[in-house]
Amino acid sequence: MTIRKTLIASAGLAAFLTAPMVVAQSLEEIEVAAKAEGMLTTVALSHDWCGYGDVIAGFKAKYPEITINELNPDAGSADEIEAVKANKNNKGPQAPDVIDVGLAFGPSAKADGWTQPYQVSTWAEVPEVIKDASGHWYGDYYGVMSFLVNKDLVQNVPQDWADLLKPEYAGQVSLAGDPRASNQAILAVLAAGISTGAAPGEAAGQAGLKFFKKMNDAGNFVPVIGKVGTLAQGTTPIVIMWDYNALAARDTLVGNPPVEVVVPKSGVLAGVYVQAISAYAPQPNAAKLWMEYLYSDEGQLGWLKGYCHPARFNAMAASKKIPQDLLDNLPPAASYEAAYFPTLEEVDANKVAVTGGWDTVVGVNVK
């Protein structure tokens, strides 16, 4: 199902542009077929996440013939995979065409047969280290783990992970997802573990579990999935989430209540998410067209407006395709200098440790 049968040479963009190719489908043919399908089914795309609200609106404006059927916008990465599995024999509206999941979920979904390969036309500008060579999954954007803090209720804003264990934060700290299913929460545990000095991977995952056990035993951890609403209401005054979600929440709240977004001093973890097309997509051409839009200049800038660093960021910056006002709206570059990008193996090892050990080590149900 790939758009090209010859692999893009690793030499880079020049080789890509000059290499002979056998084209299975042109972009024009994909567009015609997608419009004939008339629908695209997405899952777990909250409009507040990474600027997706505007990205979805942009796709609709460009392709009004295609209806976007949005499933369970607050779901986690594991839920997305389960949605594909549960509907593999279902061509109805409950079957996702595309998924947007944490890095660790891409290779496992491919290995289990839940994805199909497709290489977008801007494939050469997606860094090699964050994409599957055959196009089963490819990085879309990244951010760093941060704290979103309600300043009306938290007088002393925590500046590092260790601060979250202090008595003054009793009943205030939450995760923005279930650590047994949400990639965001799973990697928050990894970040906490790294902040203790543990090596990234299984060791940091185990250390992160112990960290959250201490927080829970101290009465500081709130077993509620933290969101903008729970933060504003005071149920979860401190929410651990990706910086782009926290910055988007800050804009949404417009000072009511006043919030602060903190990139911790240690355990600064960068997280990459990936796109993939379901192997059982009812609308495979609409799925391909969606991918083409996401990895176009317009789609990439849409994510950047939502405070996410898109996969093609470096290439677009070098080509002067990023408006200065978008660059100025990002957090200071110094906040990202200590960011650690875990390897796929480290992400996988942490995922196994956290999802398998949360119930036994921390022993609290997050919902």
C-alpha positions as CSV (number, residue, x, y, z in Angstrom):
1,M,0.0,0.0,0.0
2,T,3.1,2.4,0.0
3,I,3.0,5.3,-2.4
4,R,6.5,4.3,-3.6
5,K,8.0,0.8,-4.1
6,T,11.6,2.0,-4.1
7,L,13.1,2.9,-0.7
8,I,14.3,6.5,-0.2
9,A,18.1,6.4,-0.1
10,S,19.6,7.4,3.2
11,A,21.9,9.9,1.5
12,G,19.2,12.5,2.1
13,L,17.0,14.9,0.1
14,A,19.2,15.1,-2.9
15,A,19.2,11.4,-3.4
16,F,15.5,11.3,-2.9
17,L,14.9,13.9,-5.5
18,T,17.1,12.2,-8.1
19,A,16.4,8.5,-7.5
20,P,14.2,6.7,-10.0
21,M,10.9,5.7,-8.5
22,V,8.0,3.4,-9.3
23,V,4.8,5.3,-8.1
24,A,1.9,3.1,-7.1
25,Q,-0.4,6.1,-6.6
26,S,0.0,9.8,-7.3
27,L,-1.1,12.4,-4.8
28,E,-3.8,13.4,-7.2
29,E,-5.1,9.9,-7.3
30,I,-5.1,9.6,-3.6
31,E,-7.0,12.8,-3.3
32,V,-9.7,11.7,-5.7
33,A,-10.0,8.3,-4.0
34,A,-10.1,10.0,-0.5
35,K,-12.9,12.3,-1.6
36,A,-14.8,9.3,-2.9
37,E,-14.5,7.6,0.5
38,G,-15.8,10.8,2.0
39,M,-14.8,10.2,5.6
40,L,-11.7,9.9,7.9
41,T,-11.9,8.4,11.3
42,T,-9.5,9.6,14.0
43,V,-9.1,8.6,17.6
44,A,-7.7,10.3,20.7
45,L,-7.2,13.7,19.1
46,S,-8.2,16.2,21.7
47,H,-8.5,19.7,20.2
48,D,-6.4,21.1,23.1
49,W,-3.6,18.7,22.3
50,C,-0.8,20.1,20.1
51,G,-3.0,22.5,18.3
52,Y,-5.1,19.6,16.9
53,G,-8.3,21.7,16.9
54,D,-6.9,24.1,14.3
55,V,-5.1,21.3,12.4
56,I,-8.4,19.4,12.0
57,A,-10.1,22.6,11.0
58,G,-7.4,23.2,8.4
59,F,-7.9,19.8,6.9
60,K,-11.6,20.3,6.7
61,A,-11.2,23.6,5.0
62,K,-8.9,22.2,2.4
63,Y,-11.0,19.0,1.9
64,P,-14.6,19.9,2.6
65,E,-15.7,16.7,0.8
66,I,-14.2,14.6,3.7
67,T,-16.0,14.4,7.0
68,I,-13.8,13.8,10.0
69,N,-15.3,11.3,12.4
70,E,-13.6,11.9,15.8
71,L,-13.6,9.0,18.3
72,N,-12.8,9.3,22.1
73,P,-10.7,12.5,22.0
74,D,-9.4,11.9,25.6
75,A,-8.1,8.3,25.0
76,G,-4.5,7.2,25.5
77,S,-2.1,5.5,23.2
78,A,-3.0,2.0,24.4
79,D,-6.7,2.8,23.9
80,E,-5.9,3.7,20.2
81,I,-4.3,0.3,19.6
82,E,-7.2,-1.5,21.3
83,A,-9.6,0.5,19.0
84,V,-7.8,-0.8,16.0
85,K,-7.7,-4.4,17.3
86,A,-11.4,-4.4,18.4
87,N,-12.5,-3.2,15.0
88,K,-10.3,-5.1,12.6
89,N,-13.3,-6.8,11.1
90,N,-15.5,-3.7,11.3
91,K,-15.6,-1.2,8.4
92,G,-18.0,1.0,10.3
93,P,-17.5,4.4,12.0
94,Q,-15.9,2.9,15.1
95,A,-12.9,1.7,13.2
96,P,-10.0,4.2,13.3
97,D,-8.2,4.9,10.1
98,V,-5.2,6.6,11.7
99,I,-3.5,6.7,15.1
100,D,-1.2,9.1,16.9
101,V,0.7,7.3,19.6
102,G,3.8,7.4,21.8
103,L,7.0,6.3,20.3
104,A,7.0,2.9,22.0
105,F,3.7,2.0,20.6
106,G,4.8,2.4,16.9
107,P,7.2,-0.5,16.6
108,S,4.9,-2.8,18.7
109,A,1.9,-2.0,16.6
110,K,3.9,-2.8,13.5
111,A,5.2,-6.0,15.0
112,D,1.6,-7.1,15.9
113,G,0.3,-6.3,12.4
114,W,-1.9,-3.3,13.3
115,T,-0.3,-0.8,10.8
116,Q,0.3,-0.5,7.1
117,P,3.2,1.3,5.5
118,Y,3.0,4.7,3.8
119,Q,5.7,7.3,3.1
120,V,4.6,10.9,2.8
121,S,6.0,13.1,0.1
122,T,8.1,15.0,2.6
123,W,9.5,11.7,3.9
124,A,13.2,12.8,3.4
125,E,12.8,15.6,5.9
126,V,11.6,13.4,8.8
127,P,14.7,12.4,10.8
128,E,15.8,8.8,10.3
129,V,16.0,8.1,14.0
130,I,12.2,8.7,14.5
131,K,10.8,6.7,11.6
132,D,10.4,3.2,10.5
133,A,12.3,2.6,7.3
134,S,9.3,1.0,5.5
135,G,6.9,3.7,6.6
136,H,4.8,1.8,9.2
137,W,5.2,4.7,11.7
138,Y,7.0,8.1,11.7
139,G,7.6,10.8,14.3
140,D,5.2,13.7,14.1
141,Y,6.1,16.1,17.0
142,Y,7.8,16.3,20.4
143,G,7.8,18.2,23.6
144,V,9.2,18.0,27.2
145,M,7.6,17.0,30.4
146,S,6.5,19.9,32.6
147,F,4.3,21.0,35.5
148,L,1.2,23.0,35.0
149,V,0.5,24.9,38.3
150,N,-2.6,26.7,39.5
151,K,-1.0,29.7,41.2
152,D,-4.2,30.6,43.1
153,L,-3.9,27.4,45.1
154,V,-0.1,26.8,45.0
155,Q,1.8,29.6,46.7
156,N,5.3,28.1,46.2
157,V,5.5,26.8,42.6
158,P,7.6,23.6,42.5
159,Q,10.7,23.9,40.4
160,D,11.8,20.3,40.3
161,W,10.6,16.7,40.7
162,A,11.9,16.4,44.3
163,D,9.8,19.3,45.3
164,L,6.6,17.3,44.6
165,L,7.3,15.2,47.7
166,K,7.2,18.1,50.1
167,P,4.3,18.2,52.6
168,E,3.0,21.6,51.3
169,Y,1.8,19.8,48.1
170,A,-0.5,17.4,49.9
171,G,-3.5,16.4,47.7
172,Q,-2.3,18.5,44.8
173,V,-0.2,16.5,42.3
174,S,-1.7,14.5,39.4
175,L,-0.8,12.9,36.1
176,A,-2.5,13.8,32.8
177,G,-3.4,10.2,32.1
178,D,-3.5,6.7,33.4
179,P,0.1,5.4,33.7
180,R,-1.0,1.9,32.6
181,A,-2.3,3.2,29.3
182,S,-1.4,6.8,28.6
183,N,2.0,7.4,26.9
184,Q,2.1,10.9,28.5
185,A,1.8,9.4,32.0
186,I,4.1,6.5,31.3
187,L,6.9,8.9,30.3
188,A,6.2,11.1,33.2
189,V,7.1,8.2,35.4
190,L,10.3,7.8,33.4
191,A,11.2,11.5,33.8
192,A,10.6,11.3,37.6
193,G,12.9,8.2,37.7
194,I,15.7,10.0,35.7
195,S,15.5,12.9,38.1
196,T,16.6,10.6,40.9
197,G,19.8,9.7,39.0
198,A,18.5,6.3,37.6
199,A,19.7,5.3,34.1
200,P,17.0,5.8,31.4
201,G,15.1,2.7,30.6
202,E,14.0,-0.1,33.0
203,A,16.0,1.3,35.9
204,A,14.4,4.8,35.7
205,G,11.0,3.2,35.2
206,Q,11.4,1.3,38.5
207,A,12.8,4.4,40.2
208,G,9.9,6.4,38.9
209,L,7.4,3.9,40.3
210,K,9.1,4.2,43.7
211,F,9.0,8.0,43.4
212,F,5.2,7.9,42.8
213,K,4.8,5.5,45.6
214,K,6.5,7.9,47.9
215,M,4.3,10.7,46.6
216,N,1.1,8.6,47.1
217,D,2.2,7.4,50.6
218,A,2.8,11.1,51.5
219,G,-0.8,12.0,50.4
220,N,0.4,14.3,47.7
221,F,-0.7,12.3,44.7
222,V,-4.3,12.7,43.4
223,P,-5.5,9.6,41.5
224,V,-7.5,11.7,39.1
225,I,-6.5,12.3,35.4
226,G,-5.5,15.9,35.4
227,K,-7.0,18.3,32.8
228,V,-7.6,22.0,32.4
229,G,-11.0,21.7,34.1
230,T,-9.7,19.8,37.2
231,L,-6.8,22.2,37.5
232,A,-9.1,25.2,37.4
233,Q,-11.6,23.7,39.8
234,G,-8.8,22.9,42.3
235,T,-9.2,19.1,42.2
236,T,-5.7,18.8,40.7
237,P,-3.8,22.1,41.2
238,I,-0.5,20.6,39.9
239,V,-0.7,18.5,36.7
240,I,2.3,16.7,35.2
241,M,2.0,17.0,31.4
242,W,3.8,17.7,28.1
243,D,4.9,21.4,27.8
244,Y,2.7,21.9,24.7
245,N,-0.4,20.8,26.6
246,A,0.5,23.0,29.5
247,L,1.1,26.0,27.3
248,A,-2.1,25.5,25.4
249,A,-4.0,25.2,28.8
250,R,-2.4,28.5,29.9
251,D,-3.8,30.1,26.7
252,T,-7.2,28.6,27.3
253,L,-7.4,29.8,30.9
254,V,-6.3,33.3,30.0
255,G,-5.4,34.0,33.6
256,N,-8.5,32.5,35.3
257,P,-6.9,31.0,37.3
258,P,-3.3,32.3,36.8
259,V,-1.0,29.4,36.0
260,E,2.7,28.8,35.6
261,V,4.3,26.3,33.3
262,V,7.5,24.8,34.8
263,V,10.1,22.7,33.0
264,P,11.8,21.0,35.9
265,K,15.5,21.5,36.6
266,S,16.3,17.8,36.4
267,G,14.7,14.9,34.6
268,V,14.0,17.0,31.6
269,L,12.5,14.4,29.3
270,A,11.7,14.9,25.6
271,G,9.0,12.7,24.2
272,V,8.3,11.9,20.5
273,Y,4.9,10.8,19.2
274,V,4.3,9.0,16.0
275,Q,1.7,8.6,13.3
276,A,0.5,5.4,11.6
277,I,-2.2,4.2,9.4
278,S,-4.3,1.2,10.6
279,A,-3.8,-2.0,8.7
280,Y,-7.6,-2.3,8.7
281,A,-8.4,1.3,7.8
282,P,-11.9,1.5,6.3
283,Q,-10.8,4.7,4.4
284,P,-7.1,4.1,3.5
285,N,-6.9,6.9,1.0
286,A,-8.4,9.4,3.3
287,A,-5.8,8.2,5.8
288,K,-3.0,8.8,3.3
289,L,-4.3,12.3,2.5
290,W,-4.5,13.1,6.2
291,M,-0.8,12.1,6.6
292,E,0.1,14.2,3.6
293,Y,-1.6,17.2,5.2
294,L,0.0,16.7,8.6
295,Y,3.5,16.5,7.1
296,S,3.0,19.4,4.7
297,D,4.3,22.9,5.6
298,E,0.7,23.9,6.7
299,G,0.2,20.9,8.9
300,Q,3.6,21.1,10.5
301,L,3.1,24.8,11.3
302,G,-0.3,24.0,12.7
303,W,1.4,21.7,15.3
304,L,4.0,24.4,16.0
305,K,1.2,26.9,16.7
306,G,0.1,24.4,19.4
307,Y,3.6,24.6,20.9
308,C,4.7,21.2,19.5
309,H,8.1,20.9,17.7
310,P,7.1,19.2,14.5
311,A,9.2,16.4,12.9
312,R,10.3,18.7,10.0
313,F,11.2,21.6,12.3
314,N,14.9,21.6,11.6
315,A,14.5,21.3,7.8
316,M,11.8,24.0,7.8
317,A,13.8,26.3,10.0
318,A,16.8,25.9,7.6
319,S,14.6,26.7,4.7
320,K,13.2,29.8,6.5
321,K,9.7,28.4,6.4
322,I,8.8,29.2,10.0
323,P,7.4,32.6,10.8
324,Q,9.3,34.5,13.4
325,D,6.2,35.1,15.6
326,L,5.8,31.4,16.0
327,L,9.4,31.0,17.1
328,D,9.0,33.9,19.5
329,N,5.9,32.3,21.1
330,L,7.9,29.2,22.1
331,P,9.4,28.8,25.6
332,P,13.1,30.0,25.9
333,A,15.5,27.7,24.2
334,A,17.4,27.3,27.5
335,S,14.4,25.3,28.9
336,Y,15.2,22.6,26.4
337,E,19.0,22.5,26.7
338,A,19.0,19.7,29.2
339,A,16.3,17.7,27.5
340,Y,17.1,14.0,27.1
341,F,15.7,12.1,24.1
342,P,15.4,8.5,25.2
343,T,16.2,5.7,22.7
344,L,13.4,3.5,21.5
345,E,14.9,0.6,23.6
346,E,14.8,2.8,26.7
347,V,11.2,3.9,26.0
348,D,10.2,0.3,25.5
349,A,11.9,-0.9,28.7
350,N,10.3,1.9,30.7
351,K,6.9,1.1,29.2
352,V,7.1,-2.5,30.3
353,A,8.3,-1.5,33.8
354,V,5.6,1.1,34.4
355,T,2.6,-0.6,32.9
356,G,3.5,-3.9,34.5
357,G,4.5,-2.4,37.9
358,W,2.1,0.5,38.6
359,D,-0.6,-1.6,40.3
360,T,1.9,-3.6,42.5
361,V,4.3,-0.8,43.4
362,V,2.2,2.4,43.6
363,G,-1.1,0.5,44.1
364,V,-3.6,3.3,43.1
365,N,-6.1,3.4,40.4
366,V,-5.9,6.6,38.2
367,K,-9.2,7.5,36.6
